[in-house]
Amino acid sequence: MKLPLNVDLQGKVAVVTGGGGVLGGYFCEALALSGAKVAVVNRTKEKAQVVADRIVEAGGDAIAIPGDVLDTASMENVRDELHKIFGTCDILINAAGGNHPNGISSQEYFRMEDLDNSEGRTTFFDLDPKGVSYVFDLNFMGTLIPSQIFGRDMVGKKDATIINISSMAAYSPLTKVPAYSAAKAAISNFTEWLAVHFSKVGIRVNAIAPGWFITEQNRKLMLNEDGSFTPRAQKVIYKSPCERFGEPEELIGPLLFLADAKASGFINGVVIPVDGGFNAYSGV
Ligand SMILES: NC(=O)c1ccc[n+]([C@@H]2O[C@H](COP(=O)([O-])OP(=O)(O)OC[C@H]3O[C@@H](n4cnc5c(N)ncnc54)[C@H](O)[C@@H]3O)[C@@H](O)[C@H]2O)c1
C-alpha cells in the first residue's frame, strides 16, 4: 500500500477491531506503515492472523489477537494480551461491524399484498427481533464495549484517540436494513457524546462515515455472479455524483489525519463522510 499522507505514529499502540475484515485490514496496514504497533483484533483469529502476518512480512509491528467486541470479558483478555506484548492503547479504531440476513427485510416498501405473505417474504412484520438486536448490538455495543475497555488505557495519555466507523446509513436510513441504519446513526451520535465526555481527559473521539465500498459483507447485494451491478448497486451509482464505488485506500487519508494529533488535534466529535458526494446529492 502507498500511503496518501505521511504521519508519524512511532511509539503509538493501535487497536483495530474487525482488523481481519476488508476495511479493517487496510486500516491496520496503514497504521503500521505510519509506525504504529498494531493489534489486529477479530472474532476469527485466522482472519486477524493473515493481516498481522502481512504487516510483519512488510517489516511492520503487528499481532493478531482473537476477541469478540460484544463480550466484555473477551475484550479484557485482548487488553491483557496487548499490555504484555505492546503496552497500553493510544489509538482505537472500532471497525468491527456489519449486517446479518436476520436483520434485513426482503422488501424496500410494505405494500397491501404483503399482508398475505404466502411467498415467504421477510416483511417488516416478519423481522426477527433477535436478528435485529444482533445487528444493532454488533455495530453499537461492539463500539461501546471496546471503547470502555481501551478508553481506560487512554485516560490522561498524550494524543489518545478513538475513531469509530459510521456509515451513510446514519444520515438517511437505507431500505431493507433498519437495524444497521439505526445502529450507525447511534454510532454517529455516540461519537459526539463520547467526544464531549472524554474532553477533560484528553481523548479525542471522531468517526468516519464510509460511503459505498464493495467488501465481503455487501458483495452479494451489490454484484451479480457475472460481476454486473445488481439493481441496488445501480441505485447507489445513480445517487453518487462520482458514479462509482469507493476504493478502500480512499479511507486511509481521513483515517491517518484523524489518528495523528499533530494534524487534527483540534478536531473532536466530528463524523467525516467519505462517500464521493453520495450524501450531498439529492439525486436531482
Ligand atoms: N463496506 C462498506 O461499504 C462499508 C460502508 C460503510 C461502513 N462500513 C463499516 O466498516 C466496517 C468494516 O466493514 P467491512 O466492509 O470491512 O466488513 P468486513 O465484514 O470485511 O469486516 C468486519 C470484520 O469484523 C469482524 N467481526 C464481526 N463480528 C465481530 C465481533 N463480534 N467481534 C470482533 N470482530 C467481529 C468480522 O470477522 C470481519 O473480519 C463495519 O463497521 C462496516 O459496517 C462498511
The ligand as a Gaussian input file, in Angstrom:
#p B3LYP/6-31G(d) Opt

LIG

0 1
 N      -18.070000      -1.891000       3.075000
 C      -18.745000      -0.754000       3.080000
 O      -19.180000      -0.253000       2.031000
 C      -18.986000      -0.043000       4.370000
 C      -19.660000       1.184000       4.310000
 C      -19.902000       1.875000       5.495000
 C      -19.470000       1.357000       6.694000
 N      -18.822000       0.154000       6.727000
 C      -18.389000      -0.315000       8.038000
 O      -16.997000      -0.531000       8.028000
 C      -16.675000      -1.533000       8.990000
 C      -15.825000      -2.615000       8.322000
 O      -16.610000      -3.171000       7.285000
 P      -16.046000      -4.144000       6.141000
 O      -16.821000      -3.782000       4.913000
 O      -14.569000      -4.136000       6.113000
 O      -16.634000      -5.520000       6.647000
 P      -15.949000      -6.942000       6.874000
 O      -17.093000      -7.884000       7.066000
 O      -14.953000      -7.238000       5.807000
 O      -15.177000      -6.724000       8.251000
 C      -15.777000      -6.798000       9.506000
 C      -14.885000      -7.652000      10.390000
 O      -15.427000      -7.658000      11.718000
 C      -15.300000      -8.970000      12.230000
 N      -16.298000      -9.169000      13.266000
 C      -17.627000      -9.416000      13.109000
 N      -18.208000      -9.565000      14.297000
 C      -17.246000      -9.407000      15.236000
 C      -17.234000      -9.443000      16.653000
 N      -18.353000      -9.678000      17.344000
 N      -16.068000      -9.223000      17.294000
 C      -14.932000      -8.997000      16.607000
 N      -14.879000      -8.966000      15.265000
 C      -16.023000      -9.169000      14.585000
 C      -15.534000      -9.890000      11.040000
 O      -14.967000     -11.184000      11.264000
 C      -14.813000      -9.125000       9.932000
 O      -13.472000      -9.534000       9.832000
 C      -18.010000      -2.045000       9.543000
 O      -18.320000      -1.356000      10.727000
 C      -18.983000      -1.647000       8.472000
 O      -20.290000      -1.532000       8.954000
 C      -18.570000      -0.552000       5.589000

